[in-house]
Amino acid sequence: MENNNQTSTDFFLLGLFPPSEIGLFSFIFIVLIFLMALFGNMSMIIVILLDTHLHTPMYFLLSQLSLMDLNYISTIVPKMASNYLFGNKSISFIGCGVQSFFFITLAGAEGLLLACMAYDRYVAICFPLHYVIHMRKRVLVLMITGSWIMSSINSCAHNVYALHIPYCRSRTINHFFCDLPAMLTLACMDTWVYEYTVFVSTTLFLVLPFIGIACFYGRVLLTICRMHSTEGRKKAYSTCSTHLTVVTFYYAPFAYTYLRPRSLRTPTEDKILAIFYTILTPMLNPIIYSLRNKEVMGALRRVIQRICCSV
C-alpha cells in the first residue's frame, strides 16, 4: 500500500471499523442507525409536507433541518460502508473534495439553521403579536437560502485551499471520511494559515450562532417564567427543551473538535466525536422532535389514517 500511496493521487481512509467481530458489530450498528435516520428524516419531511396543520414557519424550518440531516448522513455513511464491505479503502482526489465540500456545507448550514429556529421560538414566545410579521414567508426564504449560500461559500474557500496544496507524505487519512484537518496532516508545507481559518470558520458558524441561541433562550426563559397560563408555560418549556437538546448534541462535539489546536487532538478522539455530529445527531433529531411534540405525533397519525383510507 505504501507504494500505492506514493504513485496514486487517491487518498486512503482508515475507516471506523477494525477487522474483527467488534468491527462487524459496529458496522451493523452504524448501518441500522443510518436506516433509522433515513426513515425518520424522510417521514418528518413527508408529514410536514402533507399535513396542513404543520404549514407554519417553525415546521418549515424543521423540515429543512430534516433535509439537511438526510443529506448530511448520506454524505458520510454510504462511502464508509462500501469501503468496509468491499475492502477498498481508497477514495479519489475529486471524490474526497466532493465529500468534503458537502460535509462542510451541510455542517455550516445546519449550525446557522439551528440559530434561525431559536430566533423563531424567541419571536413566537416573546413577541407573539408580531410573529406573523417577523416570520413571514420572505424572511423564511432569506433565512434558508442565506444559510445554504454562506456555508457553500465557506466550504468552497476551504476546499480550494486544501485541494491545491502539495501532499508529499503517505495519502492515508486516519479518519472515516475526508475531514480536511485530518487531510492536512499529510501536507508537506506549514498549514498554520489553514488552521487559523478553521478556527475563524468554527467561530462564525458554530460559536456565534450558539451565543445567539443562548441569548434567545435566555430571554425566552424569562418570558416563560412570567406566563400566567400553566398550559402555555408547559408547551413553551417542551418546545424549547426539545430544541436545546438538539443544539447540545450538535454544537458540543463539533466545537470541541474544531476549536482545539492540532497538538491537543488525537485521531481516535476525533473519530469518536465525529460519530456524534455526522451519524448520531441526524438519527436523533427526528426522534426528539416527534416523540416530544404532540403536534407532530398527531399529524403523523392523520397522515397514516389518510394513507390507509386511500388504500
C-alpha positions, 0 to 999 in steps of 0.5 A, a space after each residue: 500500500 505504501 507504494 500505492 500511496 506514493 504513485 496514486 493521487 487517491 487518498 486512503 481512509 482508515 475507516 471506523 471499523 477494525 477487522 474483527 467481530 467488534 468491527 462487524 458489530 459496529 458496522 451493523 450498528 452504524 448501518 441500522 442507525 443510518 436506516 433509522 435516520 433515513 426513515 425518520 428524516 424522510 417521514 418528518 419531511 413527508 408529514 410536514 409536507 402533507 399535513 396542513 396543520 404543520 404549514 407554519 414557519 417553525 415546521 418549515 424550518 424543521 423540515 429543512 433541518 430534516 433535509 439537511 440531516 438526510 443529506 448530511 448522513 448520506 454524505 458520510 455513511 454510504 462511502 464508509 460502508 462500501 469501503 468496509 464491505 468491499 475492502 477498498 479503502 481508497 477514495 479519489 482526489 475529486 471524490 474526497 473534495 466532493 465529500 468534503 465540500 458537502 460535509 462542510 456545507 451541510 455542517 455550516 448550514 445546519 449550525 446557522 439553521 439551528 440559530 434561525 429556529 431559536 430566533 423563531 421560538 424567541 419571536 413566537 414566545 416573546 413577541 407573539 403579536 408580531 410573529 406573523 410579521 417577523 416570520 413571514 414567508 420572505 424572511 423564511 426564504 432569506 433565512 434558508 437560502 442565506 444559510 445554504 449560500 454562506 456555508 457553500 461559500 465557506 466550504 468552497 474557500 476551504 476546499 480550494 485551499 486544501 485541494 491545491 496544496 502539495 501532499 508529499 507524505 503517505 495519502 492515508 487519512 486516519 479518519 472515516 471520511 475526508 475531514 480536511 484537518 485530518 487531510 492536512 496532516 499529510 501536507 508537506 508545507 506549514 498549514 498554520 494559515 489553514 488552521 487559523 481559518 478553521 478556527 475563524 470558520 468554527 467561530 462564525 458558524 458554530 460559536 456565534 450562532 450558539 451565543 445567539 441561541 443562548 441569548 434567545 433562550 435566555 430571554 425566552 426563559 424569562 418570558 416563560 417564567 412570567 406566563 400566567 397560563 400553566 398550559 402555555 408555560 408547559 408547551 413553551 418549556 417542551 418546545 424549547 427543551 426539545 430544541 436545546 437538546 438538539 443544539 447540545 448534541 450538535 454544537 458540543 462535539 463539533 466545537 470541541 473538535 474544531 476549536 482545539 489546536 492540532 497538538 491537543 487532538 488525537 485521531 481516535 478522539 476525533 473519530 469518536 466525536 465525529 460519530 456524534 455530529 455526522 451519524 448520531 445527531 441526524 438519527 436523533 433529531 427526528 426522534 426528539 422532535 416527534 416523540 416530544 411534540 404532540 403536534 407532530 405525533 398527531 399529524 403523523 397519525 392523520 397522515 397514516 389514517 389518510 394513507 390507509 383510507 386511500 388504500 
